[in-house]
Amino acid sequence: MAAIITSLGALLSFLPYYAVSVFVTFLLLFVTYQLFFHPLSSYPGPFLAKLSDAYNGFYASRKSLHLITRQNHLKYGSVIRQGPNKLVFSSLSAFRDIYKNDRITKTKAYTALSPGLPVPNIFTAADRSFHRARRQLVGQILTDRSMHTFEPKMIEQIDMFLEYLLISAQSSRAVNMSDRTRRLGMDVAGLLGFGYMLGLQEGDENLFMLEVLDAMTPRANLYYNYFSLRARVRWISVIFGGKMRRRYLNMMEKIVTTRMAEDTHARHDLYSFIADVLDAESGGLRQSELWAEANNFLTAAGETTKTVMSALFFYLSRNPESYNRLAHEIRSTFTSGGDITGPKLTNCRYLRACIDEALRISPPAPGILWRERVPHDDVDKPLIIDGQPIPPGTIFGVNTYSLHHNEEYFPDSFTFKPERWLDPDNPEAAKLTREAFAAFSIGPRACAGKPMAYLETSLVLAKTLWYFDFEVPAGPQSNIGAGRADLGPGRNRPGEFQLYDVFNTAHDGPYLSFKPRGGFWEDIQD
């Protein structure tokens, strides 16, 4: 008996060594396969990215995945392996091949961006037929015609934005444009979606909604880029974010149910188009189709316009030639602030060029829109992207930030040059510039909110320049929002507005000082 115990003890003492040997052997085999035998082994890319999506997850957690991806493109080329089963492209041909292709759809990772929703919505849906039907339904509120109807309500909110600028100017306070444009954007989205006044421009009562988004959106983006992590650590969100999330959802329920208590067509809003079509009762409101679209719409419509507006204020304040040319266009086109409307702004070509240039340098969604083959695609028919045959099981996409800073399409890509959109002397270059513009994506999944984004941004900039002059304030606030060497790789350019990739973007600044122009400000007080 003693001998048996001794033998067992000796065996147990060797078990850790056996376990280590097995683990090391498995690891070597895994690494060897990934590097030399995997279907994507011939594609260049960072060593760690070839082994695990933790590479993408790490940089997503630092909100800089768009920056490291561009650096990888500069190092490895226009197509890189950035994940065990992922390819990232930065070319115009890939942009077309991926996002205008009926054989390609969204990946399941998009469900991480709308956590807790039991049914798909227009944003997360992978099924093309479902998306097409939902796009036709939801998109009705975002058409040019619909925006024309909604414009008076939007202008009311913009006038409140101008009132705040006037008060700040009169008290000599610099204004954080990221904060003010975000409040404006969410207030507009609340009205356009469900006729609900969030009142973020007037006070801080509902400011917690933005704080919840600030906490939850980066985590969702981490799971979007490192999807396998979601199942392992989802309990962290439940335990530590539960109270915040419940408060946000309770507010969303108040927004929706307040509108449901009114007549369906009492207001021109999203609800008036979808209420009679989408189910809101089976299983309860929070399990319904209406709930899924409501949660998506508020953030999609409210959290994107802030970036282009903030970026445009940043670049105009640091590029006096562009500032002066745009100010002249606005002030010579209109005779009063009340004369500034959407239809009349269509003639302001330099304004549109400035908006497009801000969207290009600082895209509201700077990262990678991941795609994959549709289920049951014919595997015998090669899928070719930018001349590259794509093996089954591969996830792929274009990095918007890389494409927008590809010198082949946008020479001197980090310089704010609205004139590049107006060049009549080189039509071929102008055509290439337009085709490589990816701020709203392309194809059937292109952003439906494009008319809203252009209308809101155009009205805000035109009205601001009609009533005010603005400049960068003196002191430490002058550098907020700008690049600096100490911010890390890719963030060293003082002339670039700094974006933090959380699928959409987080940012701070610019801080600007406003000065009322002549006596025009009296219209704002009236």
C-alpha positions in Angstrom: 0.0 0.0 0.0 2.8 2.4 0.9 4.5 1.6 -2.4 1.2 2.5 -4.3 0.9 5.8 -2.4 4.5 6.6 -3.1 4.0 5.8 -6.8 0.9 8.0 -7.0 2.7 10.8 -5.2 5.5 10.6 -7.7 3.0 10.6 -10.6 1.2 13.6 -9.2 4.4 15.5 -8.8 5.0 15.1 -12.5 1.5 16.2 -13.6 2.4 19.9 -13.7 5.3 19.2 -16.0 3.0 17.0 -18.3 0.4 19.8 -18.3 3.0 22.4 -19.2 4.4 20.2 -21.9 0.9 19.6 -23.4 0.2 23.3 -23.3 3.5 24.3 -24.9 3.0 21.7 -27.6 -0.5 22.9 -28.3 0.6 26.5 -28.4 3.4 25.7 -30.8 1.0 23.8 -33.1 -1.5 26.7 -32.9 1.1 29.3 -33.7 2.6 27.3 -36.5 -0.9 26.7 -38.0 -1.8 30.4 -37.8 1.4 31.6 -39.3 2.1 29.0 -42.0 -1.0 26.9 -42.8 -4.1 29.1 -42.1 -6.0 30.2 -45.3 -5.0 33.8 -44.5 -1.3 33.0 -43.6 0.0 34.7 -46.8 -1.4 38.1 -45.8 0.9 40.5 -43.9 0.0 42.0 -40.6 1.0 42.3 -36.9 2.2 39.1 -35.4 -0.1 39.2 -32.4 -3.1 40.0 -34.6 -2.6 36.8 -36.5 -3.1 34.8 -33.3 -6.0 36.5 -31.5 -8.7 39.2 -31.8 -7.3 40.4 -28.5 -5.1 42.6 -30.6 -8.2 44.5 -31.9 -9.7 44.4 -28.5 -6.7 46.0 -26.9 -6.6 48.9 -29.3 -10.4 49.2 -29.2 -10.2 49.5 -25.4 -7.7 52.4 -25.9 -10.1 54.0 -28.4 -7.4 54.1 -31.0 -8.1 51.1 -33.3 -8.6 53.4 -36.2 -5.1 54.9 -35.7 -3.2 51.6 -35.3 -5.0 50.2 -38.3 -3.8 53.1 -40.5 -0.3 52.7 -39.2 -0.5 49.0 -40.1 -1.6 49.9 -43.6 1.4 52.2 -44.0 3.7 49.4 -42.8 2.1 46.3 -44.5 0.1 47.6 -47.5 -3.5 48.1 -48.6 -4.7 44.7 -47.3 -3.6 43.4 -43.9 -4.5 40.5 -41.7 -5.7 42.1 -38.5 -7.2 39.1 -36.7 -7.0 35.4 -37.0 -9.9 35.4 -39.5 -9.9 39.1 -40.4 -8.7 41.2 -43.4 -8.7 45.0 -43.5 -8.5 47.0 -46.7 -7.8 50.6 -47.4 -8.5 50.9 -51.2 -11.3 52.4 -53.2 -11.8 49.1 -55.1 -12.2 47.2 -51.9 -14.7 49.8 -50.7 -16.8 49.2 -53.7 -16.3 45.4 -53.7 -17.4 45.0 -50.1 -20.2 47.5 -49.5 -22.0 47.2 -52.8 -22.0 43.5 -53.0 -25.2 41.3 -52.6 -23.1 38.4 -51.5 -21.9 40.2 -48.4 -23.7 41.1 -45.2 -23.0 42.3 -41.6 -21.4 40.0 -39.1 -23.1 38.9 -35.8 -20.7 41.2 -34.0 -23.1 44.1 -34.6 -25.4 42.7 -32.0 -22.8 43.8 -29.4 -23.5 47.4 -30.4 -27.2 47.1 -29.4 -26.9 45.0 -26.2 -30.0 43.7 -24.6 -32.3 44.0 -27.6 -34.2 40.8 -28.1 -35.0 41.5 -31.8 -32.9 42.9 -34.6 -33.2 46.5 -35.8 -32.3 48.4 -38.9 -28.7 48.7 -37.7 -28.0 45.1 -36.4 -29.9 43.1 -39.0 -27.9 40.7 -41.0 -30.8 39.4 -43.1 -30.9 41.5 -46.3 -34.6 41.2 -46.9 -35.4 42.2 -43.3 -33.0 45.2 -43.6 -34.5 46.3 -46.9 -38.0 46.4 -45.5 -37.0 48.1 -42.3 -34.9 50.6 -44.2 -37.9 51.5 -46.4 -40.0 52.0 -43.2 -37.6 53.9 -41.0 -36.0 55.8 -43.8 -39.2 57.7 -44.5 -38.5 60.1 -41.6 -35.0 60.9 -42.9 -35.7 61.8 -46.5 -35.1 65.3 -47.9 -38.9 65.9 -48.0 -39.3 64.8 -44.4 -36.4 67.0 -43.3 -38.1 70.0 -45.0 -41.2 69.3 -42.9 -39.2 68.9 -39.7 -36.9 71.9 -40.4 -38.9 74.5 -38.3 -38.5 72.2 -35.2 -34.8 71.8 -35.9 -34.4 75.6 -36.2 -36.0 76.1 -32.9 -33.3 73.9 -31.3 -30.6 75.7 -33.3 -31.9 79.0 -32.0 -31.5 77.7 -28.5 -27.9 76.8 -29.4 -27.3 80.3 -30.6 -28.8 81.8 -27.4 -26.2 79.8 -25.4 -23.4 81.2 -27.6 -24.7 84.7 -27.1 -24.8 84.3 -23.3 -21.3 82.9 -23.3 -20.1 85.7 -25.5 -21.6 88.3 -23.2 -20.0 86.8 -20.2 -16.6 86.2 -22.0 -16.8 82.4 -21.5 -15.2 80.0 -24.0 -17.6 77.3 -25.2 -16.8 73.6 -25.5 -18.2 72.8 -28.9 -18.3 69.0 -28.4 -20.6 69.5 -25.4 -22.9 72.0 -27.0 -23.3 70.2 -30.3 -23.9 66.9 -28.6 -26.7 68.4 -26.5 -28.1 70.0 -29.6 -27.9 66.7 -31.6 -29.6 64.7 -28.9 -32.4 67.2 -28.4 -33.0 67.2 -32.2 -33.0 63.4 -32.2 -35.5 63.2 -29.4 -37.9 65.4 -31.3 -37.4 63.7 -34.6 -37.8 60.3 -33.2 -40.7 60.6 -30.7 -41.5 64.3 -30.4 -39.9 64.3 -27.0 -38.1 67.3 -25.6 -35.0 66.0 -23.7 -34.0 69.6 -22.7 -30.3 68.9 -22.7 -29.6 72.4 -24.0 -31.6 74.0 -21.2 -30.4 72.0 -18.2 -28.7 68.9 -16.9 -31.7 66.9 -15.7 -31.3 64.3 -18.4 -27.6 64.6 -18.8 -27.2 61.2 -17.2 -28.3 59.7 -20.6 -25.1 61.0 -22.2 -23.1 59.7 -19.2 -24.5 56.3 -19.6 -23.6 56.3 -23.3 -20.1 57.4 -22.4 -19.8 54.4 -20.1 -21.5 51.8 -22.3 -20.5 52.7 -25.9 -16.7 52.0 -25.5 -17.5 48.6 -23.9 -19.9 47.7 -26.8 -17.2 48.7 -29.3 -14.7 46.4 -27.5 -17.0 43.5 -27.9 -17.7 44.4 -31.5 -14.1 44.1 -32.4 -13.3 41.2 -29.9 -16.6 39.4 -30.1 -15.6 36.2 -28.3 -14.8 38.3 -25.2 -18.4 39.3 -24.8 -19.7 36.0 -23.6 -16.8 35.7 -21.1 -17.1 39.0 -19.3 -20.7 40.1 -20.0 -21.5 39.6 -16.3 -19.2 42.6 -15.6 -21.7 44.9 -17.4 -24.6 43.3 -15.5 -23.1 43.8 -12.1 -21.3 47.1 -12.4 -23.4 48.9 -15.0 -26.9 47.6 -14.1 -28.1 50.7 -12.2 -27.0 53.1 -14.9 -28.4 51.1 -17.6 -31.8 50.7 -15.8 -32.0 54.4 -15.4 -31.3 54.9 -19.1 -33.9 52.3 -20.2 -36.5 53.8 -17.8 -36.0 57.1 -19.5 -36.3 55.5 -22.9 -39.5 53.9 -21.9 -40.9 57.3 -20.7 -40.0 58.8 -24.1 -41.7 56.0 -26.1 -44.8 55.7 -23.9 -45.3 59.4 -23.7 -45.5 59.4 -27.5 -47.7 56.3 -27.6 -50.3 58.1 -25.4 -50.8 60.6 -28.3 -52.5 60.2 -31.6 -50.2 58.3 -34.1 -50.0 61.3 -36.5 -50.0 64.1 -33.9 -46.5 64.9 -34.8 -44.1 64.6 -37.7 -41.7 62.1 -36.2 -40.4 58.5 -36.6 -43.2 57.2 -34.5 -45.8 58.4 -36.9 -44.3 56.3 -39.6 -43.6 53.1 -37.7 -46.3 52.8 -35.1 -48.9 51.1 -37.3 -46.4 48.7 -38.7 -44.1 47.6 -35.9 -45.3 45.5 -33.0 -45.1 47.2 -29.6 -47.1 44.9 -27.4 -46.3 41.2 -27.8 -44.2 40.2 -24.9 -44.1 43.8 -23.6 -42.7 47.0 -24.9 -39.1 46.2 -24.1 -39.3 43.0 -26.1 -40.8 44.7 -29.1 -39.8 45.7 -32.6 -40.7 49.3 -31.8 -38.4 49.3 -28.8 -35.5 48.0 -30.8 -35.8 50.8 -33.4 -36.4 53.5 -30.8 -33.2 52.6 -28.9 -31.2 52.6 -32.2 -32.6 55.8 -33.6 -32.0 58.1 -30.6 -28.2 57.3 -30.5 -27.7 57.0 -34.3 -29.4 60.3 -35.0 -28.1 62.2 -32.0 -24.5 60.9 -31.6 -23.2 61.4 -35.1 -23.9 65.0 -36.0 -21.9 66.3 -33.0 -18.7 65.0 -34.6 -18.9 66.8 -37.9 -20.0 70.0 -36.3 -17.3 69.9 -33.6 -14.6 69.0 -36.2 -15.8 71.8 -38.6 -15.6 74.4 -35.8 -12.1 73.1 -35.0 -10.8 73.3 -38.5 -12.4 76.7 -39.4 -11.0 78.2 -36.2 -7.5 77.1 -37.2 -7.6 77.8 -41.0 -8.3 81.6 -41.4 -8.5 81.5 -45.2 -11.3 78.8 -45.1 -13.0 80.7 -42.3 -13.0 84.0 -44.2 -14.2 82.4 -47.4 -17.1 80.6 -45.7 -18.1 83.6 -43.7 -18.1 85.7 -46.9 -20.3 83.2 -48.7 -22.9 83.1 -45.9 -22.9 86.8 -45.2 -23.2 87.7 -48.9 -25.9 85.1 -49.7 -28.4 86.0 -47.0 -30.0 89.3 -45.8 -31.0 88.1 -42.4 -30.6 85.2 -40.0 -34.3 84.3 -40.5 -33.6 84.0 -44.3 -31.2 81.0 -43.7 -33.1 77.9 -44.5 -32.2 74.4 -45.9 -33.4 74.9 -49.5 -31.4 78.2 -49.8 -28.3 76.7 -48.3 -28.1 74.3 -51.2 -26.5 77.1 -53.2 -23.7 77.5 -50.6 -21.2 75.3 -52.4 -18.2 76.2 -50.2 -20.2 75.4 -47.0 -20.9 71.9 -48.4 -17.3 71.5 -49.3 -16.2 72.5 -45.8 -18.7 69.9 -44.3 -17.4 67.2 -46.6 -13.8 68.0 -45.7 -14.5 67.8 -42.0 -16.3 64.5 -42.5 -13.3 63.2 -44.5 -10.6 64.2 -42.0 -12.7 63.3 -38.9 -15.3 60.7 -39.9 -18.0 60.1 -37.3 -17.4 56.4 -37.6 -13.7 56.1 -38.2 -13.2 52.4 -37.7 -14.0 49.2 -39.6 -17.5 48.2 -40.8 -17.0 44.4 -40.5 -18.7 42.2 -43.2 -18.8 38.5 -44.1 -20.3 36.3 -46.8 -24.1 35.8 -46.6 -25.1 32.4 -45.2 -25.4 29.7 -47.9 -23.3 31.6 -50.4 -22.0 29.5 -53.2 -18.5 28.5 -51.9 -17.6 27.3 -55.3 -17.9 30.8 -56.7 -14.8 32.8 -55.6 -15.4 36.0 -53.7 -12.9 38.5 -54.9 -12.2 41.8 -53.1 -9.6 44.2 -54.6 -8.3 41.3 -56.6 -7.9 39.1 -53.6 -9.7 35.7 -53.3 -11.4 35.6 -49.9 -11.5 32.2 -48.2 -14.8 31.1 -46.6 -15.1 32.1 -42.9 -13.2 35.3 -43.4 -14.4 38.6 -41.8 -13.4 41.7 -43.7 -13.9 45.5 -44.0 -12.5 48.8 -44.9 -11.0 51.1 -42.3 -12.7 54.5 -43.0 -9.9 56.5 -41.4 -7.3 54.8 -43.5 -9.3 55.3 -46.7 -9.9 59.0 -45.9 -6.2 59.5 -45.3 -5.0 57.5 -48.3 -2.7 59.9 -50.2 -3.6 58.3 -53.5 -7.2 59.7 -53.2 -6.7 62.6 -50.9 -3.2 64.3 -51.4 -2.0 66.1 -48.3 -4.7 64.2 -46.5 -4.2 65.8 -43.0 -4.6 69.3 -44.3 -8.0 70.9 -44.3 -8.7 71.7 -47.9 -12.3 72.3 -48.8 -11.2 73.4 -52.3 -10.4 69.7 -53.1 -14.2 69.2 -53.4 -14.6 72.1 -55.8 -11.8 71.6 -58.3 -13.2 72.3 -61.8 -9.9 72.0 -63.5 -9.3 68.4 -62.7 -12.6 66.5 -63.0 -10.9 63.1 -62.8 -9.4 63.9 -59.4 -12.7 65.4 -58.2 -14.5 62.2 -59.3 -11.9 60.0 -57.4 -12.3 62.2 -54.3 -16.0 61.8 -54.3 -15.9 58.0 -54.9 -13.4 57.5 -52.0 -15.6 59.4 -49.6 -16.9 56.9 -47.0 -18.4 59.0 -44.2 -21.9 57.6 -44.9 -20.7 54.3 -46.5 -22.3 53.2 -49.8 -24.7 50.6 -51.0 -27.8 49.2 -49.4 -26.4 49.7 -45.9 -25.4 53.3 -46.4 -26.4 55.7 -43.6 -30.0 56.7 -44.0 -29.4 59.8 -41.9 -27.3 61.6 -44.5 -30.0 64.3 -45.3 -30.5 65.0 -41.6 -26.7 65.4 -41.0 -26.2 67.8 -43.9 -29.2 69.9 -43.0 -28.4 70.2 -39.3 -24.8 70.9 -39.8 -25.4 73.4 -42.6 -28.0 75.4 -40.5 -25.8 75.4 -37.4 -22.7 76.7 -39.2 -24.5 79.2 -41.4 -26.5 80.7 -38.6 -23.5 80.8 -36.3 -21.4 82.6 -38.9 -24.3 85.0 -39.6 -24.5 86.1 -35.9 -21.0 85.6 -34.6 -17.3 85.6 -35.2 -15.3 83.0 -33.3 -11.7 82.2 -32.5 -9.5 80.0 -30.4 -9.2 81.4 -26.9 -6.0 82.2 -25.1 -4.7 79.9 -22.4 -4.7 76.2 -21.9 -8.2 75.7 -23.4 -6.7 76.6 -26.8 -5.1 73.1 -27.1 -8.1 71.0 -26.1 -9.1 68.8 -29.0 -5.8 69.3 -30.9 -3.1 66.7 -31.4 0.0 66.7 -29.2 3.1 64.5 -29.1 2.3 63.3 -25.6 -1.0 61.8 -26.6 0.6 58.8 -28.3 1.2 57.5 -31.8 -1.0 59.0 -34.4 -2.1 61.8 -32.2 0.8 64.2 -32.7 -0.6 66.6 -35.3 -1.7 69.9 -33.7 -3.9 70.6 -36.7 -5.9 67.4 -36.5 -9.1 67.2 -34.4 -8.7 64.2 -32.1 -11.2 61.4 -32.3 -11.6 58.5 -29.9 -13.0 55.5 -31.7 -16.0 53.9 -29.8 -17.5 52.8 -33.1 -18.9 56.3 -33.4 -16.6 58.9 -31.8 -15.9 60.5 -28.5 -14.0 63.9 -28.5 -13.5 67.0 -26.4 -13.3 70.6 -27.6 -12.6 72.7 -29.4 -13.1 75.5 -26.9 -14.0 78.7 -28.8 -14.6 82.3 -27.9 -17.5 84.0 -29.7 -18.1 87.6 -30.5 -21.5 88.9 -31.6 -21.4 90.4 -35.1 -22.7 94.0 -35.3 -26.2 94.3 -34.1 -27.4 91.1 -35.6 -27.4 89.4 -32.2 -30.5 91.3 -31.3 -32.5 88.9 -33.4 -31.4 86.1 -31.1 -32.7 87.9 -28.0 -36.0 88.6 -29.8 
